[in-house]
Amino acid sequence: MLLDNVALGRYVERNSFMHSLDPRVKLLGLFVLAGFAFSINSFYDVLLMSIYTLVLMLLSKLSLRYYMKSLRSIWFIVIFAFVVQLFTVGGNTLLQFGFIRISDKGLFNAAIITFRIVFAVLLSSVLTLTTSPTSLAHALEDVLGWFFVPKRFSHEIAMVMTIAIRFIPVIASEADRIMRAQLSRGANFDDRKFSGRIKGAISIIIPLLVSALRRAEDLSIAMEARGYNGWEGRTRFKQFKWETRDTFFLISFSALSFTIIFI
C-alpha cells in the first residue's frame, strides 16, 4: 500500500521519553535542528548529528522501520541531489569517463547534501511520530506567541499546518484506493511509453484532486456547524507543563546547534 511508505504526519502512541516531552520544546528543538542540518559542512558535524539523531530515535521506542518509511518516500529527491552535487566543478579528479568527471570535491558535496536531507527528514519524522496533531497545533501556537506573533495569526497558522499534516496519510490512503480501483478497470501504470505514464498519472491525480476538494468542503461545513470562530473564546482541556527533562532536552539541542555553527 502507498500508505505504508508514508511516515510523516502519522502519530504512533508510546510510553517513551520523546513522547513525554513538552510539545513546545520538542517542536522548537527539532525544528531548529532540522534547519541547522543544512549547515553541516564536515564529516565531524555528520558524526555528531548522526549520533544525536539515532539517540532521539531510540528514545522514542519506535521501530526503525517507521523512520525508514519516511526516507523511502523521498528517495528520488535524495538521489537527484546526490547526482547534481556529484559533478561539482573543482577539486582533484577521482574518475573520468569522457566528458564526465567526478572530483573529490564533488563527491564530498554530494555526500554532505545527502546527509543534510536525510537528517532533516528523520528529525521531522521524530516530531510527528511522537507528537499528536492536536498537541502539535497547540505547541506551534504557543511557540509563535513567544516570538510576538499576534494570537489570531498564530492560531490560524497552527490550525492550517495541523490539518495539512493530518491529511498526509489520509490523502496517501485515498491515492492507494484510487490506484487499486483504476487497476481493476485495466489501467496500466507500468507502461514504458512516456505518454502511457502520463495517462496513468492523470487517472490518479484528477480523482485524487476531486476527493481532496470534497474532503476540504466537508471539513469546512463541519467546523462551521460546530461553531468554530477562530481563537476567540477557545480554551484548552490539556495544559502543557514544563519539567526537568524538557530543560535537559533544551540544553542538549542548543549545545549541538552551537557546535555545528561555531566549531
N, C-alpha and C positions, 0 to 999 in steps of 0.2 A: 504494500500500500504506500501511496505517496506520503500519507501522514506519518509513517514510520521513519521517514527521513527528515522530519521537522522536529527540532527540539526547542528552538527559540519560540517563546510565547507559551510554553507548557509549564505548568506548576506541578511538582511532584512532592507530596507531603511526606516529611520525615521528621524524626526527633534528632536533630543534629545541631552542631554549633552554628553553622551558617544559617539554618532556619530560625534559630533563636535570636539572631542579631536584630537590632533595631533596624527596620527597613530604611530609615533615613540615612544612617551611617553606611549601610550596605550599598544603597543607591549612589551616594556621593563617592564612596571609596572605589567601587567597581567602575563607575563612570569615569572617574579621574584616571584610574589605572588603564582602562581601555584607551583613553586618549593619549596617555603617556607611552602606551605600547608603540605608537607611531613615532616616538622619539628615540627608540633604541637604535644605536649605531655601532655596536660592538658585540662580539660573542660573549663578553663578560656580562653585558646587560641581558642578553638572551638567556644565559645560565641563571641569573638571579630571577628573572621573570618566569622562567620555566619552573624553578623550584617553588616559587610563591604560588603560581597558578595551580600546580599539582597539589600543594598543601590545601588550598581552598577547595579543590575538587574532592579531596579525600575527606575533609571536614564536613562536606555536605552529605556524606554517607550515601551517595548516589553511584550507581554503576557507571563505569567509564563509557559504556555504550551510549548513554544519553548525550554525552559530550561529543562522541564521535559522530552522532547523527547530525549535530549542528555543523560539523566540518564537512560531512558528506554532501550537505545541501549547497555548499559554496565551492565545491572542488574546481569548477570551471573558472571562477574568479581567481582562485589561488594559482592555478596552472597558467592562466593568461598573464597575471602579474609577474610570475617567475620567468616566463619566456621573454616578456618585454624587457625586463631588467637584465636578463642574461646576456643580451647583446649590447650592453652599455659600452660606449667607445672609451678607450683608455686602458692603462694597465698592461701587464705582461701577457703575451699570448700563451694560452694553455693548449687550445686545439684550434685548428683551422681547416675548413673544408671549402676550398674555392673562395668565394667572397664571404662565406660565413666564418666569423671569427669570435671565439669565446676567450675572454681575458679573465685574469684573476679578480679584477675589479668588478667585472660583470657578474661573475659567479658569487662574489661576496654580496653585491647589491641584491641579486636575486634571492639569496638565502635570507637576507635581512628583511626584505619586503614580505616574504612568505611568513616568517615568524611574526611580523607585525600584524598581519591579517589574522593569523591563527590565534594569537593572544587576545586580540580584540573580540573575536567571536566567542572564544571559550569563556572569557570574563563576563560577557553579556549573557551567555547561557547560564553561568553560575547564578547571576542575579535573577533571571526569570524562572529558573528551575527551583529556586529556594525561596521565592517571594510570591505570594498570591497577588493576582492583578489588583484586587481592592487595596491591599496594603501598599502596593507599588504606587497606586494613584495618590493615596494619602501622603506617602513619603515624598513624592515628587512635588506635591502642592506645598508641603512644609519646607522642603529644600529651596524651592523658588522663593518662598517667603523670606528665607534667610538672606537672600540676595536682593531684597526690597522690591520684588515683583508684585504688582498690585494683586490683591486677593482674587479679584474677578478673573484676571488673565491666568493666574497660576492654577486656579480650579479648572478653567476651560482647557488649558494645555494638558493638565493631568488627565482629564476625562477623555480627551481625544486620543492621547497616547495609549491609555489603558484599553480603550475599545479597539484600537488598531492591533495591539499586541494580542488581545484575547481572540481576535478574529483570524489570526495567522493559522492556528491549527484547524479552525472551522473552515476556512477557505481551502486549505490543503485537503481536508476530508471531502469537501464538495468537488474539488477538481478530480480527486480519485474516483468518486462516484460517477462523474460525467464521463471520465475516460473509459470506465468499465461499460457504461451504457453505450458509448459510441463504438466500442469494440464489438459489442453484441450485435450492433447494426452493420458490421462489416467495415468499419473504419480501419485504415492501415497507417499506423504511426511509425512503422519501420521502413517506409518507402525510401529507397536510396535517392530518388529524384528530389531535387530541391522543391519543385512545385508540389510534389506529394507531401513533403514535410510541412509546407506552408498550409496546405488544406487540412492536414491533421491538426495542426496547432489552432487554426481558426475554429475547427469543430469543437475545441475545448474552450477557447478564450471567450467566444461570444456567449455561450450558455453560462459560463462562469461569471461574466460581467453582469448578465441579466440577474443571476441569482444573488450576486453581491448587492446590486441596487435594490432588489426586493427585500433582502435582509436589512439593509440600511433604512428603508422605509418602514418596515415593521418595528425596528428598534426605536425610531423617532416617534411613531404613534404610541408605542408602549410607554416611553418616557413622558410624553405629554399626558397620557391617560393617568399616570401616577402623580401628576402634579409637579414634575421636575421644573424648577425655576432657576437653575444655576446654583451658585454658592450661598445665596441669601437664605437664611433661616435653617441651614443644614447643620446637623451635629453628628458626632461620631459615637458609635457604640463602643468601639475598642480604641483606647488611648495608648500611644507609644510611651514606653518608659526606658530611659537611658540607664544602662547598667555598666558594671566594670568591664565586661567583655567587649562592649561597644567602644570603650576608651582604648582598650588594648588593640582592637582592630584598626581604630583611627590612627594610632601611633605607628602600627606596622605598615600600613599602606602609605602613610606620609613619609616614613623613613625610606621605603623602596622608591617612591617617586623622587625624593631628594637625591638618592644615589644615582638614579638613571639620568637625571638632568645635570647634576654638578660634578659627578665623579666619573 
